[in-house]
Amino acid sequence: METIKTRFVEIVSYFFILLFCYATVSKIMDFENFQIQIAQSPLLSAYANMVSYGILAVELLVSFLLIFEKTRRLGLYSSFVLMVSFSVYIYLILNYSEFVPCSCGGILEKMDWTTHLIFNLVTVAIAFIAIVFQRTGDNKNMFKSIVWMIILAIINSAVIIGLYQRSEFIIKKENNFTRRFFQHPIKEEDRFNLGFNSYYFAGSSKDSIYLGNYTTPFTLTSLDINLNDIKELKVVPDSHEYKFKRAQFHVNGSYYYLYDGSVPIIYKGNVGEKEVQTLSYGQAYFSQLINIDQHSFALSTFFEPMKMQSLGLLFPKADQALSIKPDLLRKHKDPVFETDGQLHYDCDNQQLVYVHYYKNQIIVMDRDMNLKATHKTIDTISHPQINISELSDGRRKMNHPPLVVNKKSAVKYGLLFNESNLIGRDENREMWNTSAVIDVYSTFEQKYIGSFYLPKPKEIKKIQFQIADQYLIVLVGNEIVRYRFAQNLSQHFIKGNAENLKKE
């Protein structure tokens, strides 16, 4: 039995030597990219240069300690501490961070973050067992080792969590603008447990809400507006030999569309019917697609001739199918990352609206993408706070977590409902931990109307929402919640074709 335990300790030591040496060599071979990945971390970006060299030094030192029997115990403790730290870090990134950086180099880069976390937890367990096996026959020392490992795990977890909280505080520091909050602008009426948190909004009608699911991309789900009756439709494309990355649905009126911008194809079907036909193939790649009517779409895409992200229109049946509008998105320094945002269409008022993620700019266009106005959100971030590095092989990456100004948004009835990421003057920080802040703007003029808190559990960072008739529909975790707008907010709705209207 003792021989088996001794062999196990040796095998575990050799395993960690191989793991750390391989990880170090992989990082050194692509050190430029590794430094960028560290800099992208929401926890470590301020210390990227020091941490990138420090990790290499520590991994090599631990490997050296594991080689010799006299220092092997210290090496195992060090391995345990390292893997606990990595595990807590990945857990925070997965569950609490709004920005997920790239993974590690080497073979671990092929793992997704969840698989990486499981791998790390297994290594923590085998390091723990190896240390215990080293103390066989001495119950007192074995107990001391277990206590020490628990203490080290707690201390390391506290340090990593402290770094995360400090990072959150810096990102959500009080800003020099003031919100005015509506008095009870929404009232919760009902909620429905969907069972999974992988749903997204695909559209709505007066009596139904439509959902897609990223884990079952060819299933369109409909839920009546009262959140009682749920139905699933298994969609069958007329051709499906393509390798989709993330197929999505969009429902508009009596039609629905299935697409994936990484493959230049759009399918069209009638709501309630499972067969979809190819509407467009080979006409455009895109990152976002919004259906305007049966004959036209608005999209965002990478415009190769100018090497920049651009907005455009797609007319699948026209001779000139694609019309790019490269002048709409104005860059400060970078033509791709800093112009990123969310595209919307307000069908009631024939308006396209583009909300930038990283600056306080809102672009309002008519349905032909003629610029009507450029508005600003109430914060003061007029230029994206993004740093870009170009690697020696030509790749371009963010080398720091970007400051997100505007998160999710929705446009309806001449109003923009925008989830802000910035805390204003004299706002309750605890409310920010348990709510999303929604700022409401007019899309017809430069006018901030007010704000309200949208409740969400503290552990959930991302929510989705859309407006259907008089309701605000929210996806939070695995639940869908229906709120009714109060009159103090709904009085600002502009319905119908209000091209020349202004509302005070």
N, C-alpha and C positions, 0 to 999 in steps of 0.2 A: 504493500500500500504506500509506504514511504517513497519507494522508487517511482511509483506512478505520479505522486505529487511533485517529486523533484523534477521529473521529466516534463510535467505540465508547466511548471514554473519556467523551465528552460525554453520550451516551445513558445510560451507567451512572450518571453523576453526577445526571442529571435523574431517573432511576429512584429513586435513594436519596433525593433531595429529596422526591419524591412520596410514597415509602414512609414516611419519617420524619414528614413534615408530616401525612399522613393518620393515622398511628398516634397522633401527639400530639393532633390535634384530636379523634379518637375517644375518647381517654382523658380529655381535658378535658370533653367532653360528658357522660361518665358517670364523672366523677372519683371519686365516692363508691364506686361498684362497683369501680373500678380499684384503689383503696387496699385494699379488702377482698381482692381477688385477690392483691395483693402480700403482704398480711398472712397469707394462707393458705399461702404458700410455705414449705416446710420449711427453705429456706436463708436467706430474707430476712425472716422474720416479725419478728425483733427490731429490724429497721431499716426497717420498713414506711413510716413517715412520711417519713423522709429519702430513701429510695430512690424513693418515688412522685413526689416533686417533682424529684429528681435526674435521673430518666430523661427526664422532660419537658424539662428544661433541656438535657440532653446531646443529645437528638434534634434540638431546635431549633438548637442551636449547630452541630452537624454539618451540618445542612441549609444554614445560613448559610455555612459554610466551602466547601461544594460549589458555591455560586452563582458565586463569583469565581475566575478562572483562577489568580490568584496563590496562593490558599489551597486550591485544589482537591486538590492532592496530600495535604495534611494532612487534608482532609475524607475522602478515599478511605481513608487509613490508619485514620482514626477509624471509618469505616463498617465496615472489615474487622474491627477490634478488637471493635466492638459486636456484629456478627453472629457472630463466633467465640464471644464470651461467651454470647450467647443460645443458640447451638447446644449448647455444653457443658452449660449449665443444663438445657435440655430433655432432653438425653441422660441426665443424672443423674436427673431426675424420672421419666423413662420406665422406666429400668432398675434404679434402686436405691432410689427413694423408696417408702415405704409409704402415703403420702398424696399424691394427685395433685390439685393445686389447679385452679381454673378457668383457661381459656385467656385470651389477650389480648383486647382489645376490637376493635370494628370487624369488618371482613370476616375477619380472622384468627381471630376467635372461632368461626367456622363450621368451621374446620379441626380435625381431631383432632390429638393431640400428635405422632403419627408423621408426618402430612402436614406439620405445622408444622416439624418437624425437617428434613425433606427440603427444604422451601422455604428455610429458613435456610442449609442447606449450599450450595444453589445460589447464594444471594446472596454467601456467602463466596467461592465460586469466581469469580464475575464481578467482585467487588471485587479479588481477587488478580490476575486477568488485566488489569484496567484499570490497576492500579498498574504492572504489568510493561510494558504498552504505553506508559505515560508515559516510560519509560526507554529506548525504542527508539533504537538507534544508539550507545549508550554501555554497552558490555557490563559494564564495571566497576561502574558505578552500578546497572545492572539487577541484577547479582549481589548487591550490597549491599542493594537493596530486598527481594529474595527472602529473604536472610538475616534482615533486620529483621522481615519478616512472620512468619517461622518463630519467631523469638525472642518476638515479641509474642503469637503464638498460644499458645506454651508457657507464658508468664507468666500470661496470662489464664486458661488452662485450670487452671493450678496454683492460682490464687486462688479460682476457683469450686469446685474440688475441696476446697480447704482449708476453705471455708465449709461445704460439705456435711459433711465429717468432723467439724468442730466442732459442727455441729448434731446429728449422730448421737451424739457424746460427751455432749452436754447431755441429750438425750432418754434415753439409756441409762446415765445416771450410776448409780453404786452406790447401792442402796436399803437401808434399815435393816431387812432381813429376811433370814433364812437358810434356804436349801433343804437338804434331805437327799436325796442321790442314791442310787437303787437301784444295786446291783452287777449289771451286765450283764442288764437286765430284758428286752431284746429281742434277737433274733438274725436277721440278714438271711438269707432262704432263697432268694429268687429276685427277678428284676426283668425287666421287659418294656418295650421301646421302642415307644411308641405312634406316634411319628413327628411328633406335633404337641403343642403345649402349651396347647391350647384346650379340653381335656377337663375335666369336673367329675364328681364322684360323684353318681349317681342312686339308689343303693341297693345292697343285697347280699342274697344268700341263703347257705345253707350251702355251696353248690357254685359260685356265680357272683357276679361283681362287675358292676354295671351302670354305664355311663358315658353322659353326654350330651356334646354338643360345641357350644360357643357359635357356631361358624362354620357348622355344619350343624344347626340347631336341631330338625329333624324326623327326626333319625337317632338311634336308641337302640342303643348298642353293649353287647354282653355279652362278658365274658371269664371263662373258667373259673378257679376259685380257684388252680389250679396255674400260671396265667399262660401257658397254651399255646395254647388255642383261642379265637380272637376272631371274633365275628359281628356283623353290622350289620343293623338292621331299619329300613327306610324307613317311617315312620309316616304314615298318611293320615287326617286328621281328617274327620268327617262334614260340617263346615263350616269354611272357613278364609279367609273374606273379611276377617278382622280384621288390623289393623296391629300385630303384636307387636313389642315392644322387645327382650325377652330371654326367649323361651320356654324352659321347663325341664321335665325329666322327674323323676319320683319313683316308685321301684319299692317296693312293699310286698307281700310274699307273692306270690300268683299274679296280681296286678293291677299295672298301671302307670298313672300319671297325667301328663298334659301340661297345663301352665298358664303363664300370664304375668299377674302381678298388675296390670299396667297396663291389661289388658283383663279384665273380670270373668267369665272363662270357665275351666272345668276340664273336660278330656276324660278319659275312662277307657277302658282297653283291657285285654285279657288278655295276659299275658306270652307272647311268641312270635307274636302276631297283629298285623298292621300296622294294621288299622282301629281307630280310636278314636271313641267316641260322646260327645256333649256330656252331661256329668253336671250341670253347674251353669252358668247364665248370668245375669248381672245381679244376683247375690246379694251380691257383695262384691268390693271392690278390696283388694289386700293387697301387702305387701312380702315376707312370708315365708309359706310354706304347708307344713304337715307333716300327712301322712296318718296318722290314728290307726287307723281301720278302714274298712270299706266304706261306712259311713254318716256318718263324721264327720272333720273336719279341725281342726287348731289353726292359728291364723294371727296375724300381727301386721299392724296396719293403722292408718291415720290416722283417728281418731274425730272427725268433724267437729263434733258438738254441743259437745264439750269442747276442741276444737282441740289434741288431744294424740295421741301415739302410744299404742296400746293393744293388748292381747292379746284374743283371742276365739276362739270356736268356730263352725264352720260345719257345718250339717246339711242337705245339698242337697235331701233328699227330705221334710224336715219342713215343717210349716206355718210355724213360727217358725224360719227358716233360720239366722239370724245372732244370736249371743249375745256381746255385747261385755263385757269385764271391765276397766273403766277404772281400778279401784283397785289392780290388781296392780303396775303400773309406777309407782313413786314418783319424782317429779321433785324436784330441788333448786332449780333456777331455770328451766331451759328444758324444756318439755313434749314436745319432739320430738327434738332432737339428743342430749341427754344420756341419754335412756332407750333409745338404740339398743343392740341386742344380737343374740344368736343364739339361736334357739329349737330345742329338740331334744325327741325323744320316745324314751324307753327302753321299748320294747314288752315286754321281759322282766319289767319291774317296774311297768308301768302308770304311769309318771311322765313328766310334762312338766317340762323344765328350761330356764330362760332365763338366759343368761350375758351380763351387761352388758359392752359394749366399753370404757367409759370409767371404770368404778369397780369396786371389788372385791366386787361383789354377785352372788350366785347365787340365783335364785328356783326353788323346787321346788314343783310342783303335782301333784295327781292328774289323771287323764285328763279329769275334768270341770272342770278349772281352778280347783279349790278350793285355796287356799294351804295347803301343808303345812309349809314351813320357808323361812327366808331364811338362807343361809350366806354366808361371806366367803372370798375367796381370801387367800393369805398376805401379800400386799403391803398397803400402808397407804393407798392412794388410795380414800378413802371417798366423796369428792365429785368429780364430773367436772371436769377442768380444761379447760373450754370457754368461749370468749368468743363471744357472738353479737351481731351488729349488725343492726339493722333499717334498711333503706334507705328513702329518701323515698317510693318507689313501693310500699312494703309488703313487699317481699321480705326474707327473713331469711337471713343467711349466717353461717357461722363466719368470724371475722376473725383466726383463728390456728390453726395445725395442732393438732388435739386430741391430748392425751396418751392414747394407746391403752394400756390396761392388759391386756386379754385379747383375743387375736387369734382364730384359728380354734379350734374345740372340737368334741368328739364325746362322746356319752353312750351307755353300754352297760353292762349287767350291774351297775347300781347305782353306776357310777363315772363321774366327769367327767374327761375327758382334755382339758386346757386348755393351748393354746400361749400362754405369757406373753410380754409385750413388755418386761418390766422385769428388769434384772439385779439379783441379790441380793448380799448381803455376801460378800466374798472369792471371788467367782466369776471364772473365767478369761474375760477379754474376747475372747481369740482363739477360744475355743470358741463364743462368741456369734456370731462372724462366719462360722463354718462349720457351725453347728447351729441347730436350733430347740429351745427348752427346753419340755418338756411336763410340766406339774404335774398330779398325779392326786389327786382328792378323792372322798370318799364322798358320795353324794347323799342318804343316809339320816340322816346326822348331820353336825355341824360337825367334819369330820375331814380333815386333810391327810395323805395317805398317803406321798407321796414324789414325786420328779422324775426325769426321764431326758433325755438329749440325743438328738435325732433328727438324724442327719447330713443335710446338704444343701450343695450347692455355694455358695460365697461370693457369687456373682453373682445367685443366686435368692433373692428376698425372701419370696415367698409360696408356701406349700405347702398341700396338702389331705390330710386323713387320715380314716379311719373304721375301725371295728372289725367284723370278720366272723369269727364263730366264735372260734378261738384266735389269730387273726391281726390284726396292725395293718397296714392297707393304706394306702400313702402315694402321693400324686401329687406328683412333684417335677419341674418342667420338663416334658419330653415322655416321662418314664418313670413307670411304676407299679412300686412296690417292695413286696414282701411280707415282713413280719417275723413271727416267732413269739414270743408272750409267754413269758417264763420263769416258773417256778413262784413265784418271789418276788413277782411282780405278779399273776399269774392267781389266786393263792390268795385275793385280795380280791374276786373276781367273785361277784356274787349273781345267780343265775339263777332264773327262775320268778317267780311272783307272790308277792313278798316284802313285802306291804303292811305287815305288823306285825313284820318281822324287823329285828334290829340285829346288825351283825357287829362284833366287837371288832377 
